[in-house]
Every structure is written in structure tokens, then in C-alpha cells.
Amino acid sequence: MDMVKLTIDGIAVEAPAGSTVLEAAKLANIYIPTLCYLKDVNQIGACRMCVVDTGARALSAACVMPINEGMVVKTNTPAVREARKVNLGLILSCHDRKCLTCVRNQNCELQAMAENLGVRDIAFEGAMNSYDTDLSSPSIDRDANKCILCGRCVAACHSVQGVGVIGRVNRGFNTIVEPPFNADIGSVACINCGQCIMACPVGALREKDSTKAVFDALGDPEKVVIVQPAPAVRVALGEEFGMPMGTRVTGKLAAALRRMGFNKVFDTNFGADLTIMEEGTELLGRIKNGGVLPMITSCSPGWIKFIEHNYPEFLPNLSSCKSPHEMLGAVIKSYYAKVAGIDPKKIFTVSVMPCVAKKFEAQRPEMNVNGLQDVDAVITTRELARMIKELGIDFVNLPDEGFDDLLGESTGAAAIFGTTGGVMEAALRTVADILEGKDLQKLDYTAVRGIEGVKEASLTLAGKEIKVAVANGTGNARKLMEKVKSGEAEYAFIEVMGCPGGCVTGGGQPIVSSRVRLDMDPRQVRAKAIYTEDEAMTLRKSHQNESLKKLYAEFLGEPNGHLAHELLHTHYTDRSAVKA
């Protein structure tokens, strides 16, 4: 690799050829403030907060300025500091500064930058735009009054997710980021993934708040309120309470939910084990009986909506399985209600998810049993943290507790559902045992692990070669589907997760600032914790879950049987008429 030598603030630096000044400065541990920049997503030099002195006639944006041999860079001259303050003042002059009531208060990059640069008053006061908040989506609220036009959400939607339903409209002072033709976000082909929320440095995009509905249910003596948290929640929730990224807080999570007043604390991981039994059986049936292949996973609601809009011809390829939390919701309102002697109409189910698309999924008319929605409310990891704080629960010092019996047992295979490749690996652990007719010692299918956009593997199970593929992020999924569509690639099984990295970096997870992302990758740090959770489990294959065996023996009968299909399987909708 060719290296380039330069000097930054008097420090000799060597960086790979083609690096930007910002990247070179990071190697020397020299901090340059950024706002519109988002590593690997948005590098456009729009906000001008990263300006530096390179000896040119004008200051240069470090995020897009390439380095060259012998370059001398100064990052903190009086002119540089003044330019940054002026640029920040201009941004703040048309920003809705209701910080105390903003959902991003104390986790806002604009707020942090104003504090770091010592901005104590706004030098530029004048006209302000006034927009109605777009509340049309079941998953995402959009407040253009807080938007700073950094373009990060646009890049995430277009370049990362390949969806492209938002963009800059108009010019100058009237510029706004919104869907085309003044449409609201709920009427376009948005897949509700929430990656725009994760990219936004301020509070212009946020999840639809469901905390009031949950608090109201908890306060209703006529309701039996049951909660279930997803696998990825337990490796991210701690960050909202100042704990290091990747801290596993499974026991504290269960304890906090119990103290919040939930009648039962079950575990979506049980639903994940259940999904493997249904999905694995479905896959084996398709392979043996000449069914539609490749079979594609259906756990990710953002991916499901993406394929409904963009690849309706592949709807028959989707597994008919509901996602794990919907499966568990259905089981709670049927099996558990029967065992506990509770009228299902009195049960209010709450899912704690790393995902805002789950809010949309829970409202789908297909997700019901006997006219009752499987899941009544979905709250994100962030919403749960806010509720815990509002109740004054000392989360960090809670003792570790377990989930409630009956629907609280799970295996390591369920834990890895939270990261890309996890559903595939969990399925392979069970499918391999069934095909071989014995308890195999092989547990770790590392070929499907990692954060690469698309992973492919060829596995031999019981003498049969099975080709599989894994994609994370719908932009990568589009590339994979085009290969399948053209006949360039053939697989038996495909896993797709709608968000880059999988659920660990879903649209409802703790938001990590662009500065922190320069130091660590949440996809990798949280995934490592997921695999540690798996390795710590006594049982690591879904079909070994004793409570699951009991569920089938006492209620469901057999995987893919009549009752299982009635409760745990669903169908999908062709939405191709809506493209933009």
C-alpha cells in the first residue's frame, strides 16, 4: 500500500494514498468536528464544520479533501475556529431549538457541537421555516423543522438501503428533505427500516412513540400485560444507561421489565426457537418435495415490505413463517391463555424490538389470531430506556433475573437471531441434525458470519450439497435478488435482514454518534456480544428447547401442522404499484 507523508498541526502523519485529511487526522488522533459526514455513508462536505487550513486560498472541507505528499494542515487556527462558529451559527439560525423537549436531548450531535465550540448565543436571527410534522407512518415521525439538511438520511435511504424515497426538494432557504411530490412518508414505498433515524444527527427523524399506549395498558387493572424482548435488545440497552457498547444486560433487562409492572416477562428468543422449528421444517419440505426455491427468510419486516414493493415475483419464495415476536404473540393469546385460564381479549402483548419496522408489522391485518392482533404494541430499545428512566428504576444496579417459565426458555440458536447470518446459522444447526439423524457436534457455521453485505456458502449435509446466501441491508439484498432473478446464482436458502449488520443495528437501537462510529463499529461490537450470549447457553440448538417440545406435545402437534399453520404462518401483499 502506498503511503503519503504529511503534517497535521505540527505532527508528522503517514496515511494510505487516497485518504482524506479527516481520515489522516484520525490516524494521528487529531479530532476534526463533523456534522454532515457519516463514515461509509455520507461524505459531501456540505456543512463545512470540518474546514481546515491546507495553505490554499480558501479553507478546505477535511472530509472530502484528499491528502498529498508534503501537505501541511492546520486544524485550529483562529480563522478555522471562526469559520466553524459562523457556519454553526447559520445552521442554528433556522433550527427549531426546543432542545429540552426533543427526543434527542443530550444525544444530539448539533447540541454537542454547540457545546464543544462554546456557542452561547445565536448571531444570526431571522425568518424560520414552519412545517407540519409528518405523522403518517406507523413507524417513523418526520419533523422538518429540526432538519439541518446534512443529507445523511438521504444517503442512508438511497445509497445504503437502495430505497430512495426521500431527497432534497426546492432550493436555498426553501430546501426541505421529504418524499417526492410533497407526499407524506406513509404513502410512499418506505420500508420503515429506520436507518434514516440512525443516520440523523438531530431529532428531525424519530420512531413513532408507543410508550403512552404501554403505560396506559400497565395502569389498566382489567388487562394482563405481557412483554417479550428481542435478542438484540439485550446487547444494546445498557448503552442508554452509560454502559460500554456490547455489554450483555439480559438479567437486568428481565428485572427491569418485571419492576415496570408487566404481569409476565417472556422472551422473544423462545419465538426464535419456534421460528427455526417451523422454518427449518418448511425448508426441508420444499427441498424434498420440489417446492419453490430458494426459500427466503421472513423475519425482517423491513425486508418483507421491500420485496413486496420491488420484487413481488419472489413472494412465493418467502417463508410463510411469521417473525419470532409475532409467533410468540400468537402463542401467548392461544396456548398461554388456555393454560393460564385467561380470556385472550384481556391480554395486551408488548414487544421490545431493535426495530421500528416491527411497529408497521404488528399492525398488518395478517398478524392476528381469531380477530385479535398477535402483538398490541411495539416499543424500541430506545423507548424502553426512556420508560425505565421515567419510572426511576436504577437499571445499572439491578440484580440479574430470569424470564418467566413456559415461554421464557431459549437456546443459543435463538440468541444469534440478532445479527446478520444468525437466522441462517440457527436453521442450519437444526436442519443438519434432522438430515443426519443425530446430534452433531458442529455448532458454528462461521461461513455465514460477518458484516459483509452478501455472503455465500456451500454446505454438505447428509451427503447433499446446499448452497446458501446471506444479505444484510436492503441495498445489498437488491444486488443478491438481481443475481437470482438473472439466473446468475442458485441457492436453496437465503437469509435477508433489512438493516445493515442485522437487528443489532436496527432502526430502534441506541443511536451512536458519528464521532463514536469513527472509533468502533456497532455492528461488530454488538454482534460479538450476541455470539458470547450464544456460547454461554447450555443448549445451542432450537430443537433442544424443552419448553418448545412441550408446546408441540401439548398444543401445536407437529411443526408445519394444521394448527401451527393457522397460528404461526402468514402471507404477503404485492405492493409493486407503489414504487416511489
ABEGO torsion letter per residue (X at the ends): XBBBBBBBGGBBBBBBBGBBAAAAAAAAGBBBBBAABBBGABBAGAAGAABBBAGBABBBBAAABBBBBGBBBBAABAAAAAAAAAAAAAAAAABBABAAABAABGABAAAAAAAAAGBABBABBBBBBBBBBBAABAABBBBAAABAGAGAAAAAAAAAAGAGABBBBEBEAABBBBBBGGBBAAABABAGAGAAAAABABAABBBBBAAAAAAAAAABAABBBBBBBBAAAAAAAAAAAGBBBGBBAAAAAAAAAAAAGBABBBBAAAAAAAAAAAAAAAAAAAAAAGBBOBBBBAABAAAAAAAAAABAAAAAABBABBBAAAAAAAAAAAAAAAAAGBBAAABBBBBBBABAAAAAAAABAABBBGGBBABABBBBAAAAAAAAAAAGBBAAABBBBBBBBGAABBBAAAAAAABBGAAAAAAAAAAAAAAAGBBBABABBAAABEABABBBBBBBBGGBBBBBBBBBEAAAAAAAAAAAAAGABBBABBBBBABBGEAAABAABBBBBAAAAAABBAAAAAAAAAAAAAAABABABAAABAAAAAAAAAAAGBBGBAAAAAAABBBBBBAAABAX
